[in-house]
């Protein structure tokens, strides 16, 4: 009896034109009427789209890295671990040759340092040896004085290649020749005679520029050359640059 009533109720239940029970359609309507359904659907769709984009980009990146790696490997160069080919810095060699300071004489062993450079960091005795006395006044030696043991004259050479920027007679220092070089260097040759160069001449290292002579300031030294080196306008000890 109950089963017959159930079947009768199902037969009497309203149906759609397709024959489906109305209650099934109503369930979907009720589900879609919920506020959270559409946002959830949008989020799910966005997640799927983003996942597909990420997969596509990752595949493209791996393909590009593989292609770049194959090109670099074939050329025999190192392959960057990052997968990105970076440009290496281009280095250029500096053209031209540099000169080391040379002794301003033909043969260094022919002369002696008869008056050393005055070094403020030297000992008291070393400072005393580097002082020049003139008219009861002591003057610190800004260079070195070279002379032969037999007091004979000798040729004075250009210690570096450069341009002659001064040739003049000085009342105390005698004849003076100044040569300007690259790297903000200058060399000065005092107490010379028979000068072979003139201002604005270009000279090469080892060229004869004069012969040794005498000066009022260094009259006790006999025939000699007073040699100075200036770096950035300041006198420096020439011996620190000269090879023994």
C-alpha positions as CSV (number, residue, x, y, z in Angstrom):
1,X,0.0,0.0,0.0
2,X,2.8,2.4,0.9
3,X,4.7,1.5,-2.2
4,X,1.7,2.2,-4.4
5,X,1.3,5.6,-2.8
6,X,5.0,6.4,-3.4
7,X,4.7,5.5,-7.0
8,X,1.5,7.4,-7.4
9,X,3.1,10.5,-5.8
10,X,6.1,10.3,-8.2
11,X,3.8,10.0,-11.2
12,X,1.7,13.0,-10.0
13,X,5.0,15.2,-9.3
14,X,5.3,18.1,-11.7
15,X,7.8,17.6,-14.5
16,X,9.5,19.8,-17.0
17,X,9.0,19.6,-20.7
18,X,12.0,17.3,-21.0
19,X,10.5,15.0,-18.5
20,X,12.9,15.7,-15.7
21,X,11.5,16.2,-12.2
22,X,11.1,19.9,-11.3
23,X,12.8,19.2,-8.0
24,X,16.2,18.6,-9.8
25,X,16.1,22.0,-11.5
26,X,15.1,23.7,-8.3
27,X,18.2,22.2,-6.6
28,X,20.5,23.8,-9.1
29,X,18.6,27.1,-8.8
30,X,19.0,27.0,-5.0
31,X,22.7,26.2,-5.4
32,X,23.3,29.1,-7.8
33,X,21.3,31.4,-5.6
34,X,24.0,31.1,-3.0
35,X,26.3,34.3,-2.8
36,X,29.5,32.4,-2.5
37,X,29.0,30.3,-5.6
38,X,30.0,32.8,-8.3
39,X,33.1,34.2,-6.5
40,X,34.2,30.7,-5.9
41,X,33.8,29.9,-9.5
42,X,35.7,33.0,-10.6
43,X,38.6,32.2,-8.2
44,X,38.8,28.6,-9.4
45,X,38.8,29.8,-13.1
46,X,41.5,32.4,-12.3
47,X,43.7,29.8,-10.6
48,X,43.4,27.5,-13.5
49,X,44.4,30.3,-16.0
50,X,47.3,31.4,-13.9
51,X,48.6,27.8,-13.6
52,X,48.4,27.4,-17.4
53,X,50.3,30.7,-17.9
54,X,53.0,29.7,-15.4
55,X,53.5,26.3,-17.0
56,X,53.7,28.0,-20.5
57,X,56.3,30.6,-19.3
58,X,58.4,28.0,-17.5
59,X,58.4,25.8,-20.6
60,X,59.4,28.8,-22.8
61,X,62.2,29.8,-20.3
62,X,63.6,26.3,-20.2
63,X,63.6,26.2,-24.0
64,X,65.4,29.5,-24.3
65,X,68.0,28.5,-21.7
66,X,68.6,25.2,-23.4
67,X,69.1,26.9,-26.8
68,X,71.5,29.5,-25.3
69,X,73.4,26.7,-23.5
70,X,73.8,24.7,-26.6
71,X,75.1,27.8,-28.5
72,X,77.7,28.6,-25.8
73,X,78.7,25.0,-25.4
74,X,79.3,24.7,-29.2
75,X,81.5,27.8,-29.1
76,X,83.7,26.3,-26.3
77,X,83.0,29.1,-23.8
78,X,81.9,28.7,-20.2
79,X,78.2,28.3,-19.6
80,X,76.7,30.6,-16.9
81,X,75.0,28.7,-14.1
82,X,72.2,31.2,-14.1
83,X,71.2,30.4,-17.6
84,X,71.6,34.0,-18.6
85,X,74.4,35.0,-21.0
86,X,76.1,38.0,-19.6
87,X,78.5,40.2,-21.6
88,X,82.1,40.1,-20.3
89,X,83.9,43.4,-19.8
90,X,86.2,44.3,-22.7
91,X,89.7,45.1,-21.6
92,X,92.2,46.9,-23.8
93,X,96.0,46.8,-23.4
94,X,97.6,50.2,-23.1
95,X,99.7,50.9,-26.1
96,X,103.2,52.2,-25.9
97,X,106.1,51.5,-23.5
98,X,106.8,53.1,-20.2
99,X,110.3,54.2,-19.1
100,X,112.0,53.7,-15.8
101,X,114.1,56.6,-14.5
102,X,117.7,56.3,-15.5
103,X,120.9,57.7,-14.1
104,X,121.6,61.1,-15.7
105,X,125.0,59.9,-16.8
106,X,126.4,57.5,-19.4
107,X,127.7,55.0,-16.8
108,X,126.4,55.1,-13.3
109,X,129.5,53.4,-11.8
110,X,131.7,56.3,-13.0
111,X,130.1,58.7,-10.5
112,X,129.4,58.9,-6.8
113,X,126.6,60.6,-4.8
114,X,128.6,63.3,-3.2
115,X,125.6,65.1,-1.6
116,X,122.4,63.0,-0.9
117,X,118.8,64.0,-0.9
118,X,117.5,65.6,2.3
119,X,114.9,63.3,3.8
120,X,112.9,64.6,6.8
121,X,112.5,61.0,8.0
122,X,116.2,60.3,8.0
123,X,118.5,60.2,11.0
124,X,120.2,63.3,12.4
125,X,123.5,62.3,10.9
126,X,122.0,61.6,7.4
127,X,120.2,64.9,7.5
128,X,123.5,66.7,8.3
129,X,125.1,65.1,5.2
130,X,122.3,66.4,3.0
131,X,122.7,70.1,4.0
132,X,124.3,72.7,1.8
133,X,126.0,75.7,3.5
134,X,126.0,79.1,1.8
135,X,126.6,82.5,3.3
136,X,126.3,81.0,6.8
137,X,122.9,79.5,5.9
138,X,122.1,75.8,5.7
139,X,119.9,74.7,2.8
140,X,118.3,71.2,2.5
141,X,119.3,69.4,-0.6
142,X,116.3,68.9,-2.9
143,X,118.1,66.4,-5.1
144,X,121.4,64.5,-5.3
145,X,124.8,65.7,-6.5
146,X,126.9,63.4,-8.7
147,X,130.6,63.7,-9.4
148,X,133.6,61.7,-10.5
149,X,136.3,60.7,-8.0
150,X,138.9,62.4,-10.2
151,X,136.9,65.6,-10.5
152,X,136.8,65.3,-14.3
153,X,133.8,66.4,-16.4
154,X,131.3,63.9,-17.8
155,X,128.3,63.9,-20.1
156,X,124.9,64.6,-18.5
157,X,122.1,62.5,-20.0
158,X,118.3,62.9,-20.0
159,X,116.9,60.5,-17.3
160,X,113.5,60.2,-19.1
161,X,112.1,61.2,-22.5
162,X,110.3,64.5,-22.5
163,X,110.2,68.1,-23.4
164,X,112.7,70.8,-22.4
165,X,110.7,73.4,-20.6
166,X,113.5,75.6,-19.1
167,X,117.1,76.5,-19.9
168,X,118.5,79.3,-17.9
169,X,121.5,80.6,-16.0
170,X,121.0,80.9,-12.2
171,X,123.3,82.9,-10.0
172,X,123.7,80.2,-7.3
173,X,122.8,77.0,-9.2
174,X,124.7,77.6,-12.4
175,X,123.2,76.6,-15.7
176,X,119.8,74.9,-15.2
177,X,117.9,72.5,-17.6
178,X,114.4,71.4,-16.8
179,X,112.6,68.6,-18.7
180,X,108.9,67.8,-18.3
181,X,107.7,64.2,-18.7
182,X,104.4,62.3,-18.7
183,X,102.7,61.3,-15.4
184,X,103.3,64.7,-13.9
185,X,107.0,64.2,-13.6
186,X,109.9,66.7,-14.0
187,X,113.6,66.3,-13.9
188,X,116.0,69.2,-13.2
189,X,119.7,69.3,-14.0
190,X,121.7,72.1,-12.3
191,X,125.4,73.1,-12.3
192,X,125.9,72.0,-16.0
193,X,127.8,73.5,-18.8
194,X,128.0,73.3,-22.6
195,X,124.2,72.8,-22.9
196,X,123.2,70.8,-26.0
197,X,119.4,71.6,-25.9
198,X,117.1,74.6,-25.9
199,X,113.6,75.2,-24.6
200,X,110.8,73.3,-26.3
201,X,113.2,70.6,-27.7
202,X,111.9,67.0,-27.5
203,X,114.5,64.7,-26.0
204,X,114.8,61.0,-25.6
205,X,116.0,59.1,-22.6
206,X,119.8,58.9,-22.8
207,X,120.3,61.9,-25.0
208,X,123.2,64.1,-24.0
209,X,121.9,67.4,-22.8
210,X,125.1,69.0,-21.3
211,X,128.3,68.2,-19.4
212,X,129.0,68.5,-15.7
213,X,130.1,71.9,-14.4
214,X,130.3,74.1,-11.3
215,X,128.0,76.4,-9.4
216,X,128.3,78.9,-6.6
217,X,126.0,76.9,-4.3
218,X,128.0,73.7,-4.8
219,X,131.4,75.1,-5.3
220,X,132.9,72.7,-2.7
221,X,131.8,69.8,-4.9
222,X,133.9,70.6,-7.9
223,X,132.7,69.3,-11.3
224,X,129.3,67.8,-10.7
225,X,125.7,67.7,-11.7
226,X,122.9,68.5,-9.3
227,X,119.9,66.2,-10.2
228,X,116.3,66.7,-9.0
229,X,113.1,64.8,-9.6
230,X,109.6,66.3,-9.0
231,X,106.5,64.3,-8.8
232,X,103.2,66.3,-8.8
233,X,105.3,69.4,-8.1
234,X,107.1,68.0,-5.0
235,X,110.7,67.0,-4.8
236,X,111.3,63.2,-4.3
237,X,114.5,61.3,-3.7
238,X,115.8,60.3,-7.1
239,X,117.7,57.3,-5.6
240,X,114.4,55.5,-4.8
241,X,113.7,55.3,-8.5
242,X,117.2,54.5,-9.7
243,X,118.6,51.0,-10.1
244,X,121.8,50.5,-8.2
